[in-house]
């Protein structure tokens, strides 16, 4: 799965926007320049991109690197003083990320 495919899957399956009305490349560029308004979306877009050593939105990503990239956000969301909204967003994001890779695995096994 590519970075763009993963981000589009997440965008379509979580109840908050990562792309904020932009395509994946434009949202990533906005995140890199600091112009993306939502700090969670910015962190998600950049951490998955960087942890997979992507050089373009069509670069391949994998489950382990994607989860590794989100580890700091996941740990912050689980802190005792973390906001409940952030906890719910990151929980849903993590479950949906896992689902994206599970569905890709199932497709490859049935092809």
C-alpha positions as CSV (number, residue, x, y, z in Angstrom):
1,X,0.0,0.0,0.0
2,X,1.2,3.5,-0.7
3,X,1.3,6.4,1.6
4,X,-1.5,8.1,-0.4
5,X,-3.6,5.0,-0.3
6,X,-3.2,4.6,3.5
7,X,-4.0,8.3,4.2
8,X,-7.1,8.1,2.0
9,X,-8.2,5.0,3.8
10,X,-7.8,6.7,7.1
11,X,-9.5,9.8,5.9
12,X,-12.5,7.7,4.8
13,X,-12.7,5.7,8.0
14,X,-12.0,8.0,10.9
15,X,-14.5,10.6,12.2
16,X,-12.1,13.5,11.9
17,X,-10.3,14.9,8.9
18,X,-6.7,14.4,8.2
19,X,-6.8,16.0,4.7
20,X,-9.0,19.0,5.6
21,X,-10.4,19.1,2.1
22,X,-7.1,18.8,0.3
23,X,-5.7,15.9,-1.7
24,X,-2.9,13.9,0.0
25,X,0.0,15.7,-1.6
26,X,-1.4,19.1,-0.8
27,X,-2.2,18.1,2.8
28,X,1.3,16.8,3.2
29,X,2.8,19.9,1.8
30,X,0.6,22.0,4.2
31,X,1.6,19.9,7.1
32,X,5.3,20.3,6.2
33,X,5.0,24.1,6.0
34,X,2.9,24.3,9.2
35,X,-0.1,25.5,7.3
36,X,-2.4,22.6,8.2
37,X,-4.7,23.8,11.0
38,X,-5.2,20.6,13.0
39,X,-2.1,19.7,14.9
40,X,-3.2,16.0,15.2
41,X,-3.6,15.7,11.5
42,X,-0.3,17.4,10.9
43,X,1.5,15.0,13.2
44,X,-0.2,12.0,11.7
45,X,0.6,12.9,8.2
46,X,4.2,13.8,8.9
47,X,5.0,10.9,11.3
48,X,3.7,8.2,8.9
49,X,5.5,9.8,6.0
50,X,8.8,10.1,7.8
51,X,8.7,6.8,9.7
52,X,8.3,5.0,6.3
53,X,11.1,7.0,4.8
54,X,8.8,8.2,2.0
55,X,10.1,10.4,-0.7
56,X,6.7,10.9,-2.4
57,X,3.1,10.1,-1.7
58,X,3.2,7.1,-3.9
59,X,5.9,5.5,-1.8
60,X,5.2,2.1,-0.1
61,X,4.4,2.1,3.6
62,X,4.2,-0.8,6.1
63,X,2.4,-1.5,9.3
64,X,5.4,-1.6,11.6
65,X,6.9,1.7,10.4
66,X,3.5,3.4,10.4
67,X,2.8,2.4,14.0
68,X,6.3,3.2,15.1
69,X,5.9,6.7,13.7
70,X,2.7,7.2,15.6
71,X,4.2,5.9,18.9
72,X,4.9,9.4,20.4
73,X,1.3,10.5,19.7
74,X,-0.1,7.3,21.1
75,X,1.9,7.6,24.3
76,X,0.8,11.3,24.7
77,X,-2.8,10.3,24.2
78,X,-2.6,7.7,26.9
79,X,-1.1,9.9,29.6
80,X,-3.2,10.5,32.7
81,X,-3.6,14.2,31.9
82,X,-4.4,13.7,28.2
83,X,-7.5,15.1,26.7
84,X,-10.3,12.5,26.3
85,X,-11.0,13.8,22.8
86,X,-7.4,13.2,21.8
87,X,-7.5,9.7,23.3
88,X,-10.6,8.8,21.3
89,X,-9.1,10.2,18.1
90,X,-5.8,8.3,18.5
91,X,-7.6,5.1,19.5
92,X,-9.8,5.2,16.4
93,X,-6.8,6.1,14.3
94,X,-4.8,3.2,15.6
95,X,-7.6,0.7,15.1
96,X,-8.3,2.1,11.6
97,X,-4.6,1.9,10.7
98,X,-4.6,-1.7,11.7
99,X,-7.7,-2.4,9.7
100,X,-6.1,-0.8,6.6
101,X,-3.2,-3.2,6.7
102,X,-5.4,-6.2,7.6
103,X,-7.6,-5.5,4.6
104,X,-4.5,-5.2,2.3
105,X,-3.3,-8.6,3.7
106,X,-6.6,-10.2,3.0
107,X,-6.7,-8.9,-0.5
108,X,-3.2,-10.3,-1.2
109,X,-4.1,-13.7,0.2
110,X,-7.3,-14.0,-1.9
111,X,-5.8,-12.7,-5.2
